[in-house]
Amino acid sequence: MAMGKTPGSDDGDEGVFAEINITPLTDIFLVLLIIFMVTSSVIVQQGPGGGAKAGLKVNLPKGGAADVTAKTTDLSVAVLADGRFVLAGNVISQEELQKAFDEAKVKDPDTVVIVQADEGVPHGTVVQVMELAKKAGLGQLAIGVREGD
């Protein structure tokens, strides 16, 4: 029997190649599987970052697309509608907020302070938080907004 001919064809005509090599196809699928697994784990790790993680509802004003993603070393300060400050899920005073900024400056001078103020908070309160951060030596400030439609 000659290679490349179908079994049972003795009439001399070229037959259909009976074997298909699926090894390259399997290799491609395995590479794609690995790529999807890696990218999905990266997406899950990034997640929606920052904010008051204790389930506090802060009605953020609408803004453009979110440019800042919170890192673990960043400080997210939520300013509630009644003017209270929330850091790491705890309501704190202005003095405690200043201490937290000072400690963050000692740990990492490049700490970003993300101010997430309720839509009804006066502008002066937001500026007050920013001035406390700048006074502690934290110059990288960001304002948290929700994406506009």
DSSP file with accessible surface (Angstrom, degrees, kcal/mol):
  #  RESIDUE AA STRUCTURE BP1 BP2  ACC     N-H-->O    O-->H-N    N-H-->O    O-->H-N    TCO  KAPPA ALPHA  PHI   PSI    X-CA   Y-CA   Z-CA
    1    1 A M              0   0  188      0, 0.0     2,-0.2     0, 0.0     5,-0.0   0.000 360.0 360.0 360.0 133.5    0.0    0.0    0.0
    2    2 A A    >   -     0   0   57      4,-0.1     3,-1.2     1,-0.1     2,-0.2  -0.553 360.0-100.9 -89.7 151.5    1.4    3.4   -1.0
    3    3 A M  T 3  S+     0   0  161      1,-0.2     3,-0.1    -2,-0.2    -1,-0.1  -0.450 104.2  25.7 -70.4 137.5    1.5    6.4    1.3
    4    4 A G  T 3  S+     0   0   23      1,-0.3     2,-0.3    -2,-0.2    -1,-0.2   0.438  95.8 109.3  92.8  -2.5   -1.3    8.9    0.7
    5    5 A K  S <  S-     0   0   57     -3,-1.2    -1,-0.3     9,-0.1    13,-0.1  -0.831  72.1-112.7-107.2 149.1   -3.8    6.6   -0.9
    6    6 A T    >   -     0   0   53     -2,-0.3     3,-1.5     1,-0.1    -4,-0.1  -0.528  42.7 -99.1 -74.4 142.8   -7.0    5.4    0.7
    7    7 A P  T 3  S+     0   0   93      0, 0.0    -1,-0.1     0, 0.0     3,-0.1  -0.354 106.7  26.8 -63.1 138.9   -7.1    1.7    1.5
    8    8 A G  T 3  S+     0   0   73      1,-0.2     2,-1.0    -3,-0.1     3,-0.1   0.438  84.1 119.1  92.4  -0.9   -8.9   -0.3   -1.1
    9    9 A S    <   +     0   0   31     -3,-1.5     3,-0.3     1,-0.2    -1,-0.2  -0.797  22.7 155.3-100.1  99.4   -8.3    1.9   -4.1
   10   10 A D        +     0   0  155     -2,-1.0    -1,-0.2     1,-0.2    -2,-0.0   0.328  47.4  93.4-102.5   6.2   -6.3   -0.2   -6.5
   11   11 A D  S    S-     0   0  109     -3,-0.1    -1,-0.2     2,-0.1     3,-0.1   0.501  98.1-113.4 -83.5  -1.6   -7.3    1.6   -9.6
   12   12 A G  S    S+     0   0   50     -3,-0.3     2,-0.1     1,-0.3    -1,-0.1   0.410  70.8 134.7  92.1  -8.5   -4.2    3.9   -9.6
   13   13 A D        -     0   0  103      1,-0.1     2,-0.3    -8,-0.0    -1,-0.3  -0.494  67.0-100.5 -72.8 148.7   -6.1    7.2   -8.9
   14   14 A E        -     0   0  158     -2,-0.1    -9,-0.1    -3,-0.1     2,-0.1  -0.543  45.3-151.1 -67.9 129.3   -4.7    9.5   -6.3
   15   15 A G        -     0   0   23     -2,-0.3     2,-0.3   -11,-0.2    -1,-0.1  -0.352  23.9 -82.8 -96.5 177.4   -6.7    9.0   -3.1
   16   16 A V        -     0   0  114     -2,-0.1     2,-0.4     1,-0.1    -1,-0.1  -0.589  48.8-104.4 -80.1 138.6   -7.6   11.4   -0.3
   17   17 A F        -     0   0  122     -2,-0.3    -1,-0.1     1,-0.2   -12,-0.1  -0.519  33.8-160.5 -65.7 122.1   -4.9   11.8    2.4
   18   18 A A        +     0   0   73     -2,-0.4     2,-0.4   -13,-0.1    -1,-0.2   0.660  62.1  70.9 -87.2 -16.2   -6.4    9.7    5.3
   19   19 A E        -     0   0  132      2,-0.0     2,-0.5     0, 0.0    -2,-0.0  -0.851  57.6-164.0-109.4 139.9   -4.5   11.2    8.2
   20   20 A I        -     0   0  146     -2,-0.4     2,-0.8     2,-0.0    -2,-0.0  -0.981  16.3-140.2-119.3 128.1   -4.8   14.6    9.8
   21   21 A N        +     0   0  120     -2,-0.5     4,-0.3     1,-0.1    -2,-0.0  -0.754  23.4 174.9 -88.9 111.5   -2.1   15.9   12.1
   22   22 A I     >  +     0   0  101     -2,-0.8     4,-2.5     1,-0.2     5,-0.2   0.388  52.3  98.9 -98.7   5.0   -3.9   17.7   14.9
   23   23 A T  H  > S+     0   0   80      1,-0.2     4,-2.4     2,-0.2     5,-0.2   0.934  83.6  46.9 -60.6 -47.3   -0.7   18.5   17.0
   24   24 A P  H  > S+     0   0   70      0, 0.0     4,-2.1     0, 0.0    -1,-0.2   0.909 112.4  51.3 -62.8 -37.3   -0.3   22.1   15.7
   25   25 A L  H  > S+     0   0   93     -4,-0.3     4,-2.2     1,-0.2    -2,-0.2   0.925 109.9  49.3 -64.2 -42.0   -4.0   22.7   16.4
   26   26 A T  H  X S+     0   0   62     -4,-2.5     4,-2.3     1,-0.2    -1,-0.2   0.907 109.1  53.2 -63.5 -40.5   -3.7   21.4   19.9
   27   27 A D  H  X S+     0   0   90     -4,-2.4     4,-2.2    -5,-0.2    -1,-0.2   0.916 108.2  50.1 -61.3 -41.9   -0.7   23.6   20.5
   28   28 A I  H  X S+     0   0   99     -4,-2.1     4,-2.5     1,-0.2    -1,-0.2   0.934 110.7  49.0 -63.9 -44.9   -2.6   26.7   19.4
   29   29 A F  H  X S+     0   0  126     -4,-2.2     4,-2.4     1,-0.2    -1,-0.2   0.896 110.3  51.1 -64.4 -37.6   -5.5   25.9   21.7
   30   30 A L  H  X S+     0   0   93     -4,-2.3     4,-2.2     2,-0.2    -1,-0.2   0.913 110.3  49.0 -66.5 -40.2   -3.2   25.3   24.7
   31   31 A V  H  X S+     0   0   84     -4,-2.2     4,-2.4     2,-0.2    -2,-0.2   0.930 111.9  49.0 -64.3 -43.5   -1.4   28.6   24.1
   32   32 A L  H  X S+     0   0   72     -4,-2.5     4,-2.5     1,-0.2     5,-0.2   0.906 109.4  53.0 -62.8 -38.8   -4.8   30.4   23.9
   33   33 A L  H  X S+     0   0   94     -4,-2.4     4,-2.3     2,-0.2    -1,-0.2   0.929 109.5  48.0 -61.7 -43.5   -6.0   28.7   27.1
   34   34 A I  H  X S+     0   0  103     -4,-2.2     4,-2.4     2,-0.2     5,-0.2   0.925 110.8  51.4 -64.1 -42.6   -2.9   29.9   28.9
   35   35 A I  H  X S+     0   0   86     -4,-2.4     4,-2.6     1,-0.2     5,-0.2   0.940 111.5  47.1 -61.0 -46.0   -3.3   33.5   27.6
   36   36 A F  H  X S+     0   0  136     -4,-2.5     4,-2.2     1,-0.2    -1,-0.2   0.897 111.4  51.3 -64.6 -38.4   -7.0   33.5   28.8
   37   37 A M  H  X S+     0   0  112     -4,-2.3     4,-1.8    -5,-0.2    -1,-0.2   0.927 112.5  45.6 -65.1 -42.9   -6.1   32.1   32.2
   38   38 A V  H  X S+     0   0   83     -4,-2.4     4,-1.9     2,-0.2    -2,-0.2   0.943 114.7  46.5 -67.2 -46.4   -3.4   34.8   32.8
   39   39 A T  H  X S+     0   0   66     -4,-2.6     4,-2.3    -5,-0.2    -1,-0.2   0.893 111.0  52.0 -67.2 -36.5   -5.4   37.7   31.6
   40   40 A S  H  X S+     0   0   62     -4,-2.2     4,-2.2    -5,-0.2    -1,-0.2   0.897 109.1  50.1 -68.3 -35.0   -8.5   36.7   33.6
   41   41 A S  H  X S+     0   0   54     -4,-1.8     4,-2.1    -5,-0.2    -1,-0.2   0.888 110.7  50.1 -69.9 -34.0   -6.4   36.4   36.8
   42   42 A V  H  X S+     0   0   62     -4,-1.9     4,-2.1     2,-0.2    -2,-0.2   0.923 110.5  49.8 -67.8 -40.7   -4.9   39.9   36.2
   43   43 A I  H  X S+     0   0  112     -4,-2.3     4,-2.2     1,-0.2    -2,-0.2   0.921 111.5  48.4 -65.0 -41.3   -8.4   41.3   35.6
   44   44 A V  H  < S+     0   0  118     -4,-2.2    -1,-0.2     1,-0.2    -2,-0.2   0.909 110.8  51.3 -66.4 -38.9   -9.7   39.8   38.9
   45   45 A Q  H  < S+     0   0  158     -4,-2.1    -1,-0.2    -5,-0.2    -2,-0.2   0.881 110.5  48.3 -67.2 -37.4   -6.7   41.1   40.8
   46   46 A Q  H  < S+     0   0  144     -4,-2.1    -2,-0.2    -5,-0.1    -1,-0.2   0.972  85.5 151.3 -68.3 -53.2   -7.1   44.6   39.6
   47   47 A G     <  -     0   0   39     -4,-2.2     2,-0.9    -5,-0.2    -3,-0.1   0.291  65.3 -42.6  51.5 176.4  -10.8   44.7   40.4
   48   48 A P  S    S-     0   0  141      0, 0.0     2,-0.1     0, 0.0    -1,-0.1  -0.684  79.0-160.0 -75.6 109.8  -12.6   47.9   41.2
   49   49 A G        +     0   0   48     -2,-0.9    22,-0.1    21,-0.0    -2,-0.1  -0.409  34.6  12.5 -95.1 165.7  -10.2   49.5   43.6
   50   50 A G        +     0   0   17      1,-0.1    22,-0.0    -2,-0.1    25,-0.0  -0.083  65.9 102.2  75.7-171.8  -10.3   52.1   46.2
   51   51 A G  S    S-     0   0   17     63,-0.1     2,-0.9     2,-0.0    25,-0.2  -0.046  87.9 -42.7  86.5 172.8  -13.1   53.7   47.9
   52   52 A A    >   -     0   0   21      4,-0.2     3,-0.7     1,-0.2     4,-0.4  -0.683  57.2-166.2 -75.7 107.5  -14.7   53.2   51.3
   53   53 A K  T 3   +     0   0  168     -2,-0.9    -1,-0.2     1,-0.2    -2,-0.0   0.395  69.5  82.1 -84.1   4.7  -14.6   49.5   51.4
   54   54 A A  T 3  S-     0   0   66      2,-0.0    -1,-0.2    36,-0.0    -2,-0.1   0.204 115.4 -94.1 -95.4  16.9  -16.9   49.1   54.3
   55   55 A G  S <  S+     0   0   74     -3,-0.7     2,-0.3     1,-0.3    -2,-0.1   0.696  70.1 157.6  84.0  18.0  -20.1   49.4   52.2
   56   56 A L        -     0   0   67     -4,-0.4     2,-0.8     1,-0.1    -1,-0.3  -0.570  40.1-130.4 -76.6 139.2  -20.6   53.2   52.7
   57   57 A K        +     0   0  177     -2,-0.3     2,-0.5     2,-0.0    -1,-0.1  -0.807  28.5 178.2 -94.4 112.1  -22.6   54.8   50.0
   58   58 A V        -     0   0   22     -2,-0.8     2,-1.5    -6,-0.1    22,-0.1  -0.977  25.2-141.2-114.4 120.4  -20.9   57.9   48.7
   59   59 A N        -     0   0   61     -2,-0.5    60,-2.4    57,-0.0    61,-0.2  -0.643  26.6-162.0 -83.0  88.7  -22.8   59.6   45.9
   60   60 A L        -     0   0   29     -2,-1.5    58,-0.1    58,-0.2    85,-0.1  -0.423  19.5-111.0 -72.7 146.5  -19.9   60.6   43.7
   61   61 A P        -     0   0   42      0, 0.0    85,-2.2     0, 0.0     2,-0.1  -0.373  39.4 -97.9 -70.6 157.2  -20.3   63.3   41.1
   62   62 A K  E     +a  146   0A 113     83,-0.2     2,-0.3    -2,-0.1    85,-0.2  -0.457  55.3 153.3 -75.0 148.6  -20.2   62.3   37.4
   63   63 A G  E     -a  147   0A  26     83,-2.1    85,-2.2     1,-0.2     3,-0.1  -0.861  42.4 -63.9-154.1-169.1  -17.0   62.7   35.5
   64   64 A G  S    S-     0   0   56     -2,-0.3    -1,-0.2     1,-0.2    81,-0.1   0.077  79.3 -48.3 -73.6-169.9  -14.9   61.5   32.7
   65   65 A A        -     0   0   74      1,-0.1     2,-0.5    82,-0.1    -1,-0.2  -0.290  69.6 -97.4 -63.0 146.7  -13.4   58.0   32.4
   66   66 A A        +     0   0   63      1,-0.2    -1,-0.1    -3,-0.1    78,-0.1  -0.533  44.5 172.3 -72.0 117.5  -11.6   56.8   35.5
   67   67 A D        +     0   0  152     -2,-0.5     2,-0.5    -3,-0.1    -1,-0.2   0.672  59.2  69.9 -94.7 -24.6   -7.8   57.5   35.0
   68   68 A V        -     0   0   77     75,-0.1     2,-0.5     2,-0.0    -1,-0.1  -0.847  58.7-169.5-104.1 128.6   -6.7   56.6   38.5
   69   69 A T        -     0   0  116     -2,-0.5     2,-0.2   -21,-0.1   -19,-0.1  -0.968  29.4-117.3-113.6 132.9   -6.7   53.0   39.8
   70   70 A A        -     0   0   30     -2,-0.5     2,-0.2   -24,-0.1   -20,-0.1  -0.438  24.6-156.5 -73.3 136.9   -6.1   52.7   43.5
   71   71 A K    >   -     0   0  123     -2,-0.2     3,-1.0    41,-0.1   -21,-0.1  -0.598  34.4-102.9 -99.7 171.4   -3.0   50.7   44.6
   72   72 A T  T 3  S+     0   0  144      1,-0.3    -1,-0.1    -2,-0.2    -2,-0.0   0.791 121.0  52.4 -68.1 -25.9   -2.8   49.1   48.0
   73   73 A T  T 3  S+     0   0   65      2,-0.1    -1,-0.3    37,-0.0    35,-0.1   0.596  89.9 100.4 -86.1 -10.4   -0.5   51.9   49.3
   74   74 A D    <   -     0   0   18     -3,-1.0     2,-0.5    37,-0.1    39,-0.2  -0.395  69.1-131.4 -76.2 153.6   -2.9   54.7   48.3
   75   75 A L  E     -b  113   0B  33     37,-2.1    39,-3.4    -2,-0.1     2,-0.6  -0.917  14.1-161.7-106.6 125.5   -5.3   56.4   50.8
   76   76 A S  E     -b  114   0B  18     -2,-0.5    12,-0.6    37,-0.2     2,-0.6  -0.937   8.0-169.7-106.9 117.4   -8.9   56.7   49.8
   77   77 A V  E     -bC 115  87B   0     37,-2.9    39,-3.3    -2,-0.6     2,-0.4  -0.937   5.3-158.2-109.5 120.8  -10.7   59.4   51.9
   78   78 A A  E     -bC 116  86B   1      8,-2.6     8,-2.8    -2,-0.6     2,-0.6  -0.839   1.3-157.7 -98.3 134.2  -14.5   59.5   51.6
   79   79 A V  E     -bC 117  85B   0     37,-2.2    39,-2.4    -2,-0.4     6,-0.2  -0.960  16.9-145.2-111.7 114.3  -16.2   62.8   52.6
   80   80 A L    >   -     0   0   18      4,-2.5     3,-2.2    -2,-0.6   -22,-0.1  -0.260  27.5-101.2 -76.6 167.2  -19.8   62.1   53.5
   81   81 A A  T 3  S+     0   0   63      1,-0.3    -1,-0.1     2,-0.1   -23,-0.0   0.799 122.8  54.3 -60.4 -29.3  -22.7   64.5   52.8
   82   82 A D  T 3  S-     0   0  101     39,-0.1    -1,-0.3     2,-0.1    -2,-0.0   0.383 123.2-102.9 -88.6   6.4  -22.7   65.7   56.4
   83   83 A G  S <  S+     0   0   27     -3,-2.2    -2,-0.1     1,-0.3     2,-0.1   0.440  73.7 140.7  92.8   0.3  -18.9   66.6   56.3
   84   84 A R        -     0   0  120      1,-0.0    -4,-2.5    -5,-0.0     2,-0.4  -0.465  47.4-129.2 -76.8 151.0  -17.6   63.6   58.2
   85   85 A F  E     -CD  79  92B  14      7,-0.9     7,-2.6    -6,-0.2     2,-0.5  -0.828  18.4-163.6-101.6 138.1  -14.4   61.9   57.0
   86   86 A V  E     +CD  78  91B   1     -8,-2.8    -8,-2.6    -2,-0.4     2,-0.4  -0.987  10.0 175.9-124.8 125.9  -14.1   58.2   56.4
   87   87 A L  E >  S-CD  77  90B  24      3,-2.5     3,-1.7    -2,-0.5   -10,-0.1  -0.993  74.1 -13.0-131.1 123.3  -10.8   56.3   56.1
   88   88 A A  T 3  S-     0   0   87    -12,-0.6    -1,-0.1    -2,-0.4   -36,-0.1   0.852 129.4 -53.6  55.9  36.7  -10.7   52.5   55.8
   89   89 A G  T 3  S+     0   0   20      1,-0.2     2,-0.4   -33,-0.0    -1,-0.3   0.456 116.2 109.8  83.9  -0.2  -14.3   52.2   56.7
   90   90 A N  E <   -D   87   0B 106     -3,-1.7    -3,-2.5     0, 0.0     2,-0.4  -0.920  69.2-126.6-113.7 135.3  -14.0   54.2   60.0
   91   91 A V  E     +D   86   0B  75     -2,-0.4     2,-0.3    -5,-0.2    -5,-0.2  -0.628  40.8 179.9 -75.8 126.7  -15.4   57.7   60.6
   92   92 A I  E     -D   85   0B  28     -7,-2.6    -7,-0.9    -2,-0.4     2,-0.1  -0.874  25.1-113.7-129.4 163.2  -12.5   59.8   61.8
   93   93 A S     >  -     0   0   47     -2,-0.3     4,-2.1    -9,-0.1     5,-0.2  -0.334  37.3-101.2 -87.6 174.9  -11.8   63.4   63.0
   94   94 A Q  H  > S+     0   0   75      1,-0.2     4,-2.2     2,-0.2     5,-0.1   0.887 123.0  52.1 -65.7 -36.9   -9.7   65.9   61.2
   95   95 A E  H  > S+     0   0  127      2,-0.2     4,-2.1     1,-0.2    -1,-0.2   0.907 109.5  48.8 -66.3 -41.2   -6.8   65.4   63.6
   96   96 A E  H  > S+     0   0   98      2,-0.2     4,-2.3     1,-0.2    -1,-0.2   0.875 109.6  52.9 -66.4 -34.9   -6.9   61.6   63.0
   97   97 A L  H  X S+     0   0    0     -4,-2.1     4,-2.3     2,-0.2    -2,-0.2   0.917 107.7  50.8 -65.3 -41.3   -6.9   62.2   59.3
   98   98 A Q  H  X S+     0   0   29     -4,-2.2     4,-2.4     1,-0.2    -2,-0.2   0.919 110.2  49.9 -62.0 -41.7   -3.9   64.4   59.6
   99   99 A K  H  X S+     0   0  131     -4,-2.1     4,-2.6     1,-0.2    -1,-0.2   0.905 109.2  51.9 -63.1 -40.6   -2.1   61.7   61.6
  100  100 A A  H  X S+     0   0   18     -4,-2.3     4,-2.2     1,-0.2    -1,-0.2   0.903 110.0  48.9 -63.7 -39.7   -3.0   59.1   58.9
  101  101 A F  H  X S+     0   0    0     -4,-2.3     4,-2.1     2,-0.2    -2,-0.2   0.909 110.9  50.3 -65.6 -41.5   -1.5   61.4   56.2
  102  102 A D  H  X S+     0   0   71     -4,-2.4     4,-1.7     1,-0.2    -2,-0.2   0.921 111.7  47.6 -62.5 -42.8    1.6   61.8   58.3
  103  103 A E  H  X S+     0   0  117     -4,-2.6     4,-2.3     1,-0.2    -1,-0.2   0.888 110.4  52.2 -65.6 -38.7    2.0   58.0   58.7
  104  104 A A  H  X S+     0   0   11     -4,-2.2     4,-2.9     1,-0.2    -1,-0.2   0.884 106.7  53.8 -65.3 -36.0    1.4   57.4   55.0
  105  105 A K  H  < S+     0   0   74     -4,-2.1    -1,-0.2     1,-0.2    -2,-0.2   0.899 109.6  48.2 -64.8 -38.5    4.1   60.0   54.2
  106  106 A V  H  < S+     0   0  125     -4,-1.7    -2,-0.2     1,-0.2    -1,-0.2   0.924 115.5  44.2 -67.6 -42.4    6.6   58.1   56.4
  107  107 A K  H  < S-     0   0  177     -4,-2.3    -2,-0.2     1,-0.3    -1,-0.2   0.931 136.7  -2.3 -68.5 -48.8    5.6   54.7   54.8
  108  108 A D    ><  -     0   0   44     -4,-2.9     3,-1.5    -5,-0.2    -1,-0.3  -0.860  54.8-160.3-149.7 110.7    5.6   55.8   51.2
  109  109 A P  T 3  S+     0   0   70      0, 0.0    30,-0.3     0, 0.0    -4,-0.1   0.715  93.6  60.8 -65.4 -18.0    6.3   59.4   50.1
  110  110 A D  T 3  S+     0   0   96     -6,-0.1     2,-0.1    28,-0.1    -5,-0.1   0.157  73.5 141.5 -95.2  19.9    4.6   58.6   46.7
  111  111 A T    <   -     0   0    3     -3,-1.5    29,-0.5    -7,-0.2     2,-0.5  -0.394  45.6-139.6 -63.4 134.4    1.2   57.8   48.3
  112  112 A V  E     - e   0 140B  19     -2,-0.1   -37,-2.1    27,-0.1     2,-0.6  -0.839   7.5-146.7 -97.2 130.4   -1.7   59.0   46.2
  113  113 A V  E     -be  75 141B   0     27,-2.6    29,-2.6    -2,-0.5     2,-0.6  -0.881  10.7-161.8 -98.3 119.0   -4.6   60.5   48.2
  114  114 A I  E     -be  76 142B  11    -39,-3.4   -37,-2.9    -2,-0.6     2,-0.6  -0.909   4.0-156.9-104.2 115.4   -7.9   59.8   46.5
  115  115 A V  E     -be  77 143B   0     27,-3.1    29,-2.8    -2,-0.6     2,-0.7  -0.843   8.9-173.7 -96.0 118.0  -10.7   62.1   47.7
  116  116 A Q  E     -b   78   0B  26    -39,-3.3   -37,-2.2    -2,-0.6     2,-0.4  -0.865  13.6-179.5-113.5  92.7  -14.2   60.7   47.2
  117  117 A A  E     -b   79   0B  11     -2,-0.7   -37,-0.2    27,-0.4   -36,-0.1  -0.747  30.5-110.5 -98.3 141.5  -16.6   63.4   48.2
  118  118 A D    >   -     0   0   29    -39,-2.4     3,-1.7    -2,-0.4   -58,-0.2  -0.281  33.8-110.6 -60.9 153.5  -20.3   63.1   48.1
  119  119 A E  T 3  S+     0   0  100    -60,-2.4    -1,-0.1     1,-0.3   -59,-0.1   0.819 116.6  50.9 -60.3 -29.4  -22.0   65.2   45.4
  120  120 A G  T 3  S+     0   0   57    -61,-0.2    -1,-0.3     2,-0.1   -40,-0.1   0.436  81.1 116.0 -91.0   2.0  -23.5   67.5   48.0
  121  121 A V  S <  S-     0   0   18     -3,-1.7   -40,-0.1   -42,-0.2   -39,-0.1  -0.516  73.0-110.5 -73.6 134.2  -20.3   68.2   49.9
  122  122 A P    >>  -     0   0   81      0, 0.0     4,-1.2     0, 0.0     3,-0.9  -0.311  21.9-120.0 -62.3 148.3  -19.2   71.9   49.8
  123  123 A H  H 3> S+     0   0  150      1,-0.3     4,-2.3     2,-0.2     5,-0.2   0.843 110.3  63.7 -57.8 -35.2  -16.1   72.6   47.8
  124  124 A G  H 3> S+     0   0   48      1,-0.2     4,-2.2     2,-0.2    -1,-0.3   0.852  98.3  54.0 -62.3 -33.9  -14.3   74.0   50.8
  125  125 A T  H <> S+     0   0   26     -3,-0.9     4,-1.9     2,-0.2    -1,-0.2   0.906 108.9  48.1 -68.3 -39.7  -14.5   70.6   52.6
  126  126 A V  H  X S+     0   0   16     -4,-1.2     4,-2.3     2,-0.2    -2,-0.2   0.930 112.1  49.2 -65.3 -43.0  -12.8   68.9   49.7
  127  127 A V  H  X S+     0   0   51     -4,-2.3     4,-2.8     1,-0.2    -2,-0.2   0.893 106.7  57.2 -64.0 -35.6  -10.1   71.6   49.6
  128  128 A Q  H  X S+     0   0   65     -4,-2.2     4,-2.1    -5,-0.2    -1,-0.2   0.926 107.5  46.7 -61.9 -43.5   -9.6   71.2   53.3
  129  129 A V  H  X S+     0   0    0     -4,-1.9     4,-2.1     1,-0.2    -1,-0.2   0.925 112.9  49.9 -64.1 -42.1   -8.8   67.4   52.9
  130  130 A M  H  X S+     0   0   40     -4,-2.3     4,-2.5     1,-0.2    -2,-0.2   0.899 109.4  50.9 -65.0 -39.2   -6.4   68.2   50.1
  131  131 A E  H  X S+     0   0  104     -4,-2.8     4,-2.5     2,-0.2    -1,-0.2   0.877 107.6  53.4 -66.9 -36.4   -4.7   70.9   52.1
  132  132 A L  H  X S+     0   0   14     -4,-2.1     4,-1.5    -5,-0.2    -1,-0.2   0.911 110.6  47.4 -62.3 -40.7   -4.2   68.4   55.0
  133  133 A A  H  <>S+     0   0    0     -4,-2.1     5,-2.7     2,-0.2     4,-0.5   0.920 113.1  47.2 -66.7 -43.7   -2.6   66.0   52.6
  134  134 A K  H ><5S+     0   0  114     -4,-2.5     3,-1.1     1,-0.2    -2,-0.2   0.881 108.3  56.0 -66.0 -35.7   -0.3   68.6   51.1
  135  135 A K  H 3<5S+     0   0  164     -4,-2.5    -1,-0.2     1,-0.3    -2,-0.2   0.860 106.1  51.4 -63.5 -33.9    0.6   69.8   54.6
  136  136 A A  T 3<5S-     0   0   11     -4,-1.5    -1,-0.3    -5,-0.2    -2,-0.2   0.561 126.3-103.0 -79.0  -8.6    1.7   66.2   55.4
  137  137 A G  T < 5S+     0   0   34     -3,-1.1     2,-0.9    -4,-0.5    -3,-0.2   0.567  79.9 133.0  98.1  10.9    3.9   66.2   52.3
  138  138 A L      < +     0   0    0     -5,-2.7    -1,-0.2    -6,-0.2    -2,-0.1  -0.828  21.7 168.2 -96.7 102.6    1.6   64.1   50.1
  139  139 A G        +     0   0   62     -2,-0.9     2,-0.9   -30,-0.3    -1,-0.2   0.573  48.5  90.7 -94.2 -10.0    1.4   66.0   46.8
  140  140 A Q  E     +e  112   0B  96    -29,-0.5   -27,-2.6    -7,-0.1     2,-0.3  -0.776  56.9 169.5 -92.9 107.3   -0.2   63.4   44.6
  141  141 A L  E     -e  113   0B  51     -2,-0.9     2,-0.3   -29,-0.2   -27,-0.2  -0.891  13.0-178.8-120.1 146.4   -4.0   64.0   44.9
  142  142 A A  E     -e  114   0B  15    -29,-2.6   -27,-3.1    -2,-0.3     2,-0.5  -0.982  20.2-136.9-140.5 153.2   -6.9   62.6   42.9
  143  143 A I  E     -e  115   0B  98     -2,-0.3     2,-0.3   -29,-0.2   -27,-0.2  -0.953  21.3-134.0-113.6 125.0  -10.6   63.1   43.0
  144  144 A G        +     0   0   11    -29,-2.8   -27,-0.4    -2,-0.5     2,-0.3  -0.601  32.4 167.7 -79.9 133.0  -12.9   60.1   42.8
  145  145 A V        -     0   0   53     -2,-0.3     2,-0.3   -85,-0.1   -83,-0.2  -0.928  34.4-116.1-135.2 161.0  -15.8   60.4   40.4
  146  146 A R  E     -a   62   0A  97    -85,-2.2   -83,-2.1    -2,-0.3     2,-0.1  -0.765  46.4 -93.4 -96.1 150.6  -18.3   57.9   38.9
  147  147 A E  E     -a   63   0A 131     -2,-0.3   -83,-0.2   -85,-0.2   -82,-0.1  -0.383  40.9-127.3 -68.3 135.6  -18.2   57.5   35.2
  148  148 A G              0   0   36    -85,-2.2    -1,-0.1    -2,-0.1    -3,-0.0  -0.418 360.0 360.0 -79.9 156.1  -20.6   59.7   33.3
  149  149 A D              0   0  188     -2,-0.1    -1,-0.1   -85,-0.0   -87,-0.0  -0.523 360.0 360.0 -87.8 360.0  -23.1   58.3   30.8
